[in-house]
Amino acid sequence: MERLISRLTDKHVLFSVSLAVRLALVAYGDHQDRTMAVKYTDIDYNVFTDAARFITEGESPYNRSTYRYTPLLAWLLTPNIYLSMVFGKILFIVCDVLSGLLIYRILRLRGLTSETARRVSYLWLLNPLPMGVSTRGNAESILAALVLGTLLCMESRHLICAAILYGLSVHMKIYPVTYALPIALTLRTPESRAKDKQKWRRIIRYGWEFLHQTYLYHLTRRDIRHNFSPYFYMLYLTADSRWSQWIGLAAFLPQLILLLAASWAFRGDLAFSCFLHTAIFVSFNKVCTSQYFLWYLCLLPLVIPHLSLSLKQGSGLLLLWFAGQGIWLGPAYFLEFEGHNTFLLIWLAGLLFLIINCFVLSQIIAHYKPAQTPQRLKVE
């Protein structure tokens, strides 16, 4: 029995099982899409595929309305047109499992034993949230793999590879640009000060349209649809006001102040600083949906081994976080499916969720023990 348990917890078996579960979910999703009224596949996956189809026809991916992503994503998914519609989902779940492997390797470099690192990686590999997001056709797993790959290269001091992966991660989504200051502060150490100058070049194929749709659009974006953001109701009520655009820009101020403070306070621990950056960015953003939570959940396993929280305290914070989402989902359901005017209740639930997020973050900070100088271990 003990030998069986040991075998099931072997990392190779773990990664194989996690991949198999995701493949099974993809197969089930295809069945649900073909036989049920409620589709399993995320609507964004159809947007990605339509953009890829435009590329195969020699046109711009931005001909597809609501495509607000890098053209690289559409190029990556052109096999959806040439081979099979399932190709993109396979790519996403491979990146999903790869993220678990990267978490394991980072933790090993930071001095954890193989068994402990493997158990912590369970939090990602066996987590139903990233499983569901990637198998439904959302591309967040690519970004998770790029961010974790950047941190792994930083930990192992492969700075050129780190620079390339970091550039790609910013190219995919703009939020990792907030990591620039923590990374710069990490590089400004005595042993690496002479190596911290890198030359960056960006190749732009779609000109201004690419810059606007992928990056600049999000600066002035005013999404008045209901979401977890504490700003959505204010933007909804002021949608026709001439001050609406300025209100949207002012919403970045709390993010900026908190990001600068977190960068300086935890400049000696890049992984923790990046986790705080992402959690702050998502919690105080003008738009906040469930898939955004993956941006910081993929970094949480790197933080957990350094928390002094008891199992009871950790479980309590987790339940509180889920309760905040549940309270929000109630009025959101009645608005979305029953047609009731619950905007005010959704906004109040969003404020409560923000308070819960701030409390959880404050507890994580209070119980975090900064990592010592990482042991450079040979990772098997």
C-alpha positions as CSV (number, residue, x, y, z in Angstrom):
1,M,0.0,0.0,0.0
2,E,2.8,2.4,0.9
3,R,4.6,1.6,-2.3
4,L,1.4,2.3,-4.3
5,I,1.0,5.7,-2.5
6,S,4.6,6.5,-3.2
7,R,4.2,5.6,-6.8
8,L,1.1,7.8,-7.2
9,T,2.9,10.8,-5.8
10,D,5.9,10.4,-8.1
11,K,6.2,13.6,-10.1
12,H,6.2,11.8,-13.5
13,V,2.9,10.1,-12.6
14,L,1.5,13.3,-11.3
15,F,2.2,15.2,-14.5
16,S,0.9,12.4,-16.6
17,V,-2.3,12.1,-14.6
18,S,-2.9,15.9,-14.6
19,L,-2.4,15.9,-18.4
20,A,-4.8,13.0,-18.8
21,V,-7.5,14.7,-16.7
22,R,-7.2,17.8,-18.9
23,L,-7.4,15.8,-22.1
24,A,-10.5,14.1,-20.7
25,L,-12.1,17.5,-20.0
26,V,-11.4,18.6,-23.6
27,A,-13.1,15.5,-24.9
28,Y,-16.1,16.0,-22.6
29,G,-16.2,19.7,-23.7
30,D,-16.4,18.7,-27.3
31,H,-19.3,16.3,-26.5
32,Q,-21.1,19.1,-24.5
33,D,-20.6,21.6,-27.3
34,R,-22.2,19.2,-29.8
35,T,-25.1,18.0,-27.7
36,M,-26.1,20.7,-25.2
37,A,-27.5,24.2,-25.4
38,V,-25.0,25.5,-22.8
39,K,-21.6,25.3,-24.4
40,Y,-18.5,24.2,-22.6
41,T,-16.0,26.2,-24.8
42,D,-15.3,29.8,-23.9
43,I,-16.6,32.4,-26.3
44,D,-13.0,33.8,-26.4
45,Y,-11.8,30.6,-28.1
46,N,-14.1,31.3,-31.0
47,V,-12.7,34.9,-31.1
48,F,-9.1,33.5,-31.2
49,T,-10.1,31.0,-34.0
50,D,-11.8,33.7,-36.1
51,A,-8.7,35.9,-35.8
52,A,-6.5,32.9,-36.9
53,R,-8.8,32.4,-39.9
54,F,-8.3,36.0,-40.9
55,I,-4.5,35.4,-40.8
56,T,-4.8,32.3,-43.0
57,E,-6.6,34.5,-45.5
58,G,-3.8,37.1,-45.5
59,E,-5.7,39.7,-43.5
60,S,-5.3,41.3,-40.1
61,P,-6.5,39.3,-37.0
62,Y,-8.0,42.6,-35.8
63,N,-10.6,42.3,-38.5
64,R,-12.3,40.1,-35.9
65,S,-14.2,42.5,-33.6
66,T,-13.4,42.2,-29.9
67,Y,-10.0,40.6,-30.7
68,R,-7.9,42.5,-28.1
69,Y,-4.8,40.3,-28.0
70,T,-1.4,40.0,-29.5
71,P,-1.3,38.8,-33.1
72,L,1.1,36.1,-32.0
73,L,-1.8,34.3,-30.3
74,A,-3.7,34.2,-33.6
75,W,-0.6,33.0,-35.4
76,L,-0.2,30.2,-32.8
77,L,-3.7,29.0,-33.4
78,T,-3.6,28.9,-37.2
79,P,-3.5,25.0,-36.9
80,N,-7.1,25.4,-35.6
81,I,-7.9,26.2,-39.3
82,Y,-5.5,23.9,-41.0
83,L,-5.6,20.8,-38.7
84,S,-8.3,20.7,-36.0
85,M,-10.3,23.1,-33.9
86,V,-9.0,21.3,-30.8
87,F,-5.4,22.2,-31.5
88,G,-5.5,25.5,-29.4
89,K,-7.0,23.6,-26.4
90,I,-4.2,21.0,-26.5
91,L,-1.7,23.9,-26.6
92,F,-3.3,25.5,-23.6
93,I,-3.4,22.4,-21.5
94,V,0.3,21.6,-22.3
95,C,1.2,25.1,-21.1
96,D,-1.0,24.5,-18.1
97,V,0.9,21.3,-17.1
98,L,4.2,22.9,-18.0
99,S,3.4,25.6,-15.5
100,G,3.2,23.0,-12.8
101,L,6.6,21.6,-13.8
102,L,8.0,25.2,-13.7
103,I,6.6,25.7,-10.2
104,Y,8.3,22.4,-9.1
105,R,11.7,23.5,-10.5
106,I,11.5,27.0,-9.0
107,L,10.8,25.5,-5.6
108,R,13.6,23.1,-5.9
109,L,16.0,25.9,-6.8
110,R,14.7,27.8,-3.7
111,G,15.8,25.0,-1.5
112,L,12.7,22.8,-1.0
113,T,13.0,19.0,-1.1
114,S,11.7,17.1,-4.0
115,E,8.8,15.7,-2.0
116,T,7.7,19.1,-0.6
117,A,8.1,20.8,-4.0
118,R,6.0,18.1,-5.6
119,R,3.2,18.5,-3.0
120,V,3.1,22.2,-3.5
121,S,2.9,21.8,-7.2
122,Y,-0.4,19.8,-6.6
123,L,-2.0,23.2,-5.8
124,W,-1.7,24.1,-9.5
125,L,-1.8,20.7,-11.3
126,L,-4.8,19.4,-9.5
127,N,-6.6,22.7,-9.1
128,P,-10.0,22.7,-10.9
129,L,-9.9,26.4,-11.7
130,P,-6.9,26.3,-14.1
131,M,-8.1,22.9,-15.4
132,G,-11.4,24.5,-16.4
133,V,-10.0,27.7,-17.8
134,S,-7.5,26.0,-20.1
135,T,-9.8,23.2,-21.3
136,R,-12.5,25.7,-22.1
137,G,-10.1,27.4,-24.5
138,N,-8.7,30.3,-22.6
139,A,-5.1,31.3,-23.3
140,E,-4.1,32.3,-19.8
141,S,-2.0,29.2,-19.3
142,I,0.5,30.5,-22.0
143,L,1.0,33.6,-20.0
144,A,1.4,31.6,-16.7
145,A,4.1,29.5,-18.4
146,L,6.0,32.6,-19.6
147,V,5.9,34.3,-16.3
148,L,7.0,31.2,-14.4
149,G,9.7,30.6,-17.0
150,T,10.9,34.1,-16.4
151,L,11.2,33.5,-12.7
152,L,12.9,30.2,-13.2
153,C,15.5,31.8,-15.4
154,M,16.0,34.6,-12.9
155,E,16.5,32.1,-10.1
156,S,19.0,30.2,-12.1
157,R,20.7,33.5,-13.3
158,H,20.1,32.8,-17.0
159,L,19.4,36.5,-17.6
160,I,19.3,36.4,-21.4
161,C,16.6,33.7,-21.4
162,A,14.8,35.5,-18.6
163,A,14.8,38.7,-20.7
164,I,13.4,36.9,-23.8
165,L,10.6,35.2,-21.8
166,Y,9.8,38.4,-19.9
167,G,9.5,40.3,-23.2
168,L,7.2,37.6,-24.6
169,S,5.0,37.7,-21.4
170,V,4.6,41.5,-21.7
171,H,3.9,41.1,-25.4
172,M,1.1,38.6,-24.6
173,K,-0.5,40.7,-21.8
174,I,0.5,44.1,-20.6
175,Y,0.2,43.4,-16.8
176,P,3.6,41.7,-16.4
177,V,5.2,45.1,-17.2
178,T,4.6,45.9,-13.6
179,Y,7.3,43.3,-12.8
180,A,9.9,45.6,-14.4
181,L,10.8,47.4,-11.2
182,P,11.1,44.3,-9.0
183,I,13.3,42.7,-11.6
184,A,15.5,45.8,-11.9
185,L,15.9,45.9,-8.2
186,T,16.8,42.2,-8.1
187,L,19.4,42.7,-10.8
188,R,21.0,45.7,-9.0
189,T,22.9,43.4,-6.7
190,P,26.7,43.5,-6.4
191,E,27.3,40.2,-8.2
192,S,25.0,41.0,-11.1
193,R,25.3,44.8,-11.5
194,A,27.6,44.5,-14.5
195,K,25.2,42.2,-16.3
196,D,22.0,44.1,-15.9
197,K,22.1,46.1,-19.2
198,Q,20.1,44.4,-21.9
199,K,19.2,45.6,-25.4
200,W,15.6,45.2,-26.3
201,R,14.0,45.2,-29.7
202,R,10.4,44.7,-30.6
203,I,9.2,43.7,-34.0
204,I,5.8,45.1,-34.8
205,R,4.0,43.5,-37.8
206,Y,0.6,45.1,-37.5
207,G,1.6,48.7,-36.7
208,W,-0.6,51.1,-34.8
209,E,-3.6,48.7,-34.9
210,F,-1.5,46.2,-32.9
211,L,-0.4,48.8,-30.4
212,H,-3.9,50.2,-29.9
213,Q,-5.8,46.9,-29.6
214,T,-3.3,45.0,-27.5
215,Y,-2.0,47.7,-25.2
216,L,-3.2,51.3,-25.5
217,Y,-6.9,50.2,-25.6
218,H,-6.6,48.9,-22.0
219,L,-5.5,52.3,-20.7
220,T,-8.7,54.0,-21.7
221,R,-10.9,50.9,-21.5
222,R,-14.2,51.5,-19.8
223,D,-15.9,48.2,-19.3
224,I,-19.3,48.8,-17.8
225,R,-20.3,45.1,-17.8
226,H,-20.8,43.6,-14.4
227,N,-17.5,42.1,-13.0
228,F,-15.7,41.8,-9.7
229,S,-14.1,45.3,-10.1
230,P,-15.1,47.9,-7.5
231,Y,-15.1,50.5,-10.4
232,F,-17.6,48.9,-12.7
233,Y,-20.7,50.5,-11.3
234,M,-19.2,53.9,-11.2
235,L,-18.1,53.5,-14.8
236,Y,-21.6,52.2,-15.7
237,L,-23.3,55.2,-14.2
238,T,-20.9,57.7,-15.8
239,A,-20.7,56.0,-19.2
240,D,-22.2,59.0,-21.0
241,S,-20.3,61.6,-18.9
242,R,-17.5,63.7,-20.4
243,W,-15.5,62.8,-17.3
244,S,-15.8,59.1,-17.8
245,Q,-12.5,58.7,-19.6
246,W,-10.6,60.6,-16.9
247,I,-12.3,58.6,-14.2
248,G,-11.1,55.5,-15.9
249,L,-7.5,56.8,-16.0
250,A,-7.7,57.9,-12.3
251,A,-8.5,54.3,-11.4
252,F,-4.9,53.4,-12.1
253,L,-3.7,55.6,-9.3
254,P,-4.3,53.2,-6.3
255,Q,-2.6,50.4,-8.4
256,L,0.4,52.6,-9.1
257,I,0.9,53.6,-5.4
258,L,0.6,50.0,-4.1
259,L,2.8,48.5,-6.8
260,L,5.6,51.0,-6.1
261,A,5.3,50.3,-2.4
262,A,5.3,46.5,-2.9
263,S,8.3,46.7,-5.2
264,W,10.4,48.6,-2.7
265,A,9.3,46.7,0.4
266,F,10.0,43.2,-1.0
267,R,12.8,44.0,-3.5
268,G,14.9,41.2,-2.1
269,D,12.4,38.5,-3.0
270,L,11.4,38.6,-6.7
271,A,8.8,35.7,-6.6
272,F,6.9,37.2,-3.7
273,S,7.1,40.7,-5.1
274,C,5.6,39.5,-8.5
275,F,2.9,37.6,-6.6
276,L,1.9,40.8,-4.7
277,H,2.1,42.9,-7.9
278,T,-0.2,40.6,-9.7
279,A,-2.7,40.3,-6.8
280,I,-2.8,44.1,-6.4
281,F,-3.1,44.7,-10.1
282,V,-6.1,42.2,-10.4
283,S,-7.9,43.3,-7.2
284,F,-7.8,47.0,-8.1
285,N,-8.2,46.8,-11.8
286,K,-11.1,48.4,-13.7
287,V,-12.0,45.0,-15.0
288,C,-11.7,41.8,-12.9
289,T,-13.1,38.4,-14.0
290,S,-12.5,34.9,-12.7
291,Q,-9.9,34.1,-15.3
292,Y,-7.7,37.0,-14.0
293,F,-7.3,35.1,-10.7
294,L,-5.1,32.6,-12.5
295,W,-2.5,35.4,-13.0
296,Y,-1.6,35.3,-9.3
297,L,-2.7,31.8,-8.5
298,C,0.1,30.4,-10.6
299,L,2.5,32.3,-8.4
300,L,0.9,31.4,-5.1
301,P,2.6,27.9,-4.8
302,L,6.0,29.8,-4.8
303,V,4.8,31.8,-1.7
304,I,3.1,29.1,0.3
305,P,6.2,27.3,1.6
306,H,7.3,30.5,3.2
307,L,4.1,31.2,5.1
308,S,3.8,30.6,8.8
309,L,0.0,30.2,8.6
310,S,-1.4,27.1,10.3
311,L,-3.6,24.7,8.2
312,K,-6.7,26.1,10.0
313,Q,-5.7,29.7,9.2
314,G,-4.9,28.9,5.6
315,S,-8.1,27.0,5.1
316,G,-10.1,29.9,6.7
317,L,-8.6,32.4,4.3
318,L,-9.3,30.1,1.4
319,L,-12.9,29.7,2.4
320,L,-13.3,33.4,3.0
321,W,-12.0,34.1,-0.5
322,F,-14.4,31.6,-2.1
323,A,-17.3,33.0,0.0
324,G,-16.6,36.4,-1.4
325,Q,-17.0,35.0,-4.9
326,G,-20.1,33.1,-4.0
327,I,-21.8,36.3,-2.5
328,W,-21.0,38.1,-5.8
329,L,-22.2,35.2,-8.0
330,G,-25.7,35.4,-6.4
331,P,-26.8,38.8,-7.7
332,A,-24.8,38.3,-10.9
333,Y,-26.9,35.2,-11.7
334,F,-30.1,37.0,-11.2
335,L,-28.9,39.8,-13.5
336,E,-27.5,37.5,-16.2
337,F,-30.1,34.8,-16.3
338,E,-33.3,36.2,-14.7
339,G,-33.1,39.8,-16.0
340,H,-33.4,41.4,-12.5
341,N,-31.8,44.8,-11.9
342,T,-29.2,43.8,-9.3
343,F,-26.4,46.2,-10.3
344,L,-26.2,47.8,-6.9
345,L,-26.0,44.5,-5.1
346,I,-23.3,43.3,-7.5
347,W,-21.3,46.5,-6.8
348,L,-21.7,46.0,-3.0
349,A,-20.6,42.4,-3.4
350,G,-17.6,43.5,-5.4
351,L,-16.6,46.0,-2.7
352,L,-16.9,43.2,-0.1
353,F,-14.8,40.9,-2.3
354,L,-12.1,43.7,-2.6
355,I,-12.1,44.0,1.2
356,I,-11.7,40.2,1.5
357,N,-8.8,40.3,-1.0
358,C,-7.1,43.0,0.9
359,F,-7.5,41.1,4.2
360,V,-6.2,37.9,2.7
361,L,-3.2,39.8,1.2
362,S,-2.5,41.5,4.5
363,Q,-2.5,38.1,6.3
364,I,-0.1,36.6,3.6
365,I,2.3,39.6,4.1
366,A,2.1,39.4,7.9
367,H,2.9,35.7,7.9
368,Y,5.4,35.6,5.1
369,K,9.0,34.8,6.0
370,P,11.3,36.1,3.3
371,A,13.2,33.5,1.4
372,Q,16.9,33.2,2.3
373,T,19.5,33.1,-0.5
374,P,18.3,30.3,-2.7
375,Q,20.4,27.1,-2.7
376,R,21.5,26.3,-6.2
377,L,20.4,22.7,-6.3
378,K,20.6,20.3,-9.2
379,V,17.0,19.7,-10.2
380,E,16.3,16.2,-11.3
